[in-house]
């Protein structure tokens, strides 16, 4: 399945036929107890990324190289944060993995289920405001309050309150929903030309496929930061910018910040907006994961960015997609699995369940990087500014529509072969190495992962 899937992904990004022939996918095709082919899908996106990096390199140097992706390594990357180990000290797991009462599936009065997601403080406050209970209520209390609602009414109330929650749907029910209809035409990754500009090279420094390219990464948690980390693997200069007012999850920051400089920038201040405009003028890629329309209102929508910096590659990443009636709703991995039909199929008929992996998050991050690289290739050949759109729900719909597997978990293989170690501000950290293997330009991170705020919001040179 992988060669056809890789070719389809590359074609979706506008890359030339035959590019998929540059890469080989190896190993077992499943590592999780699920019938959804999440490992095959992730491995295929990573293979497409490797093939594109090889294409960019060959067009610049005339040099071919061997490119491989191990399915086991790709599968392990879908829970990459769990593979992190500090030599001195423990890494705390995120709250959502510690049986948080506000991050659970609950049955409603009408027999349907809703998944809450109120782990972060502002989401917790809004969630309990809807439910009418305390933020520190035990699971039994939250369950009792949820049981007083019909599922669809609770979903709508949570959305109106600006917090996260979703009703469990079967895949065919989601396929008929207006939001699914709106994002269906975007496919897995949409790469749209939105402006004209002269062609520019896909790299500016020798030695790396994306050497010297500048990426602004205004994302947090998993999908968006994974996209920026993936571009850094191939030589891009990635600057992660987060608001000092937004909460992050340290274990996810640690996992997704390899290769980046990480700074705070306050867009509630005039000087922060001015700084971002200056940074954008010098960028090649502007990747953002805010709610739909949030940055547009501050003058940083795709059209405004293309005018500010002709040739800009704008990447939009969110849960439900950059189109449709749910464009402005917030959501996370659990929401995408819940609405798309994954949770309904993964669990028993009377109790939905989630796949035990952040498959939508990480795979969407890889798709964002692939779309950006495809747009950079197109910019090099025909010029122009581009808008890349990916979302957790686009990825989830890919999973639900793809050919199912047996559901037998076959493991990751030799995980020791996937590991590396870095000296970081946290200490010596053992973590997953880049999944793609390339003989001439091996992916690597030139900077260690660091806490947000470690660096200044400025380009390195």
ABEGO torsion letter per residue (X at the ends): XAAAAAAAAAAAAGBBBGAAAABBBBEBABABBBABBAAAAAAAAAAAAAAAAAAAAAAAAGBBBBBBBBAAAAAAAAAAAAABBBABEBBBBBAAAAGBAABBBBBBAAGBBBBBBAABAAAAAAAAAAAGBBAABBAAAAAAAAAABBAAAAAAAAAAAGBBEBBBBBAAAAAABAAAAAAAAAEABBBBBABBBBBBBABABBGBAABGBBBBBBBBEAAAAAAAAAAAAAGBBBBBBBBAABBBBAAAAAAAABGBBBBBBBAABAAAAAAAAAAAAABABBBBABBBGAAAAAGABAAAAAAABBGBBBBBBBAAEABEAAAABBBBAAAAAAAAGAAAAABBAABBBBBBBBAAAAAAAAAAAAAAAAAAAAAAAAEEBBBBBBBAAAAAAAAAABBBBAGBBAEAEBAAAABBBBBBAAEBBBBBBBABBBAABBBBBABBBBBBGABBBBBAX
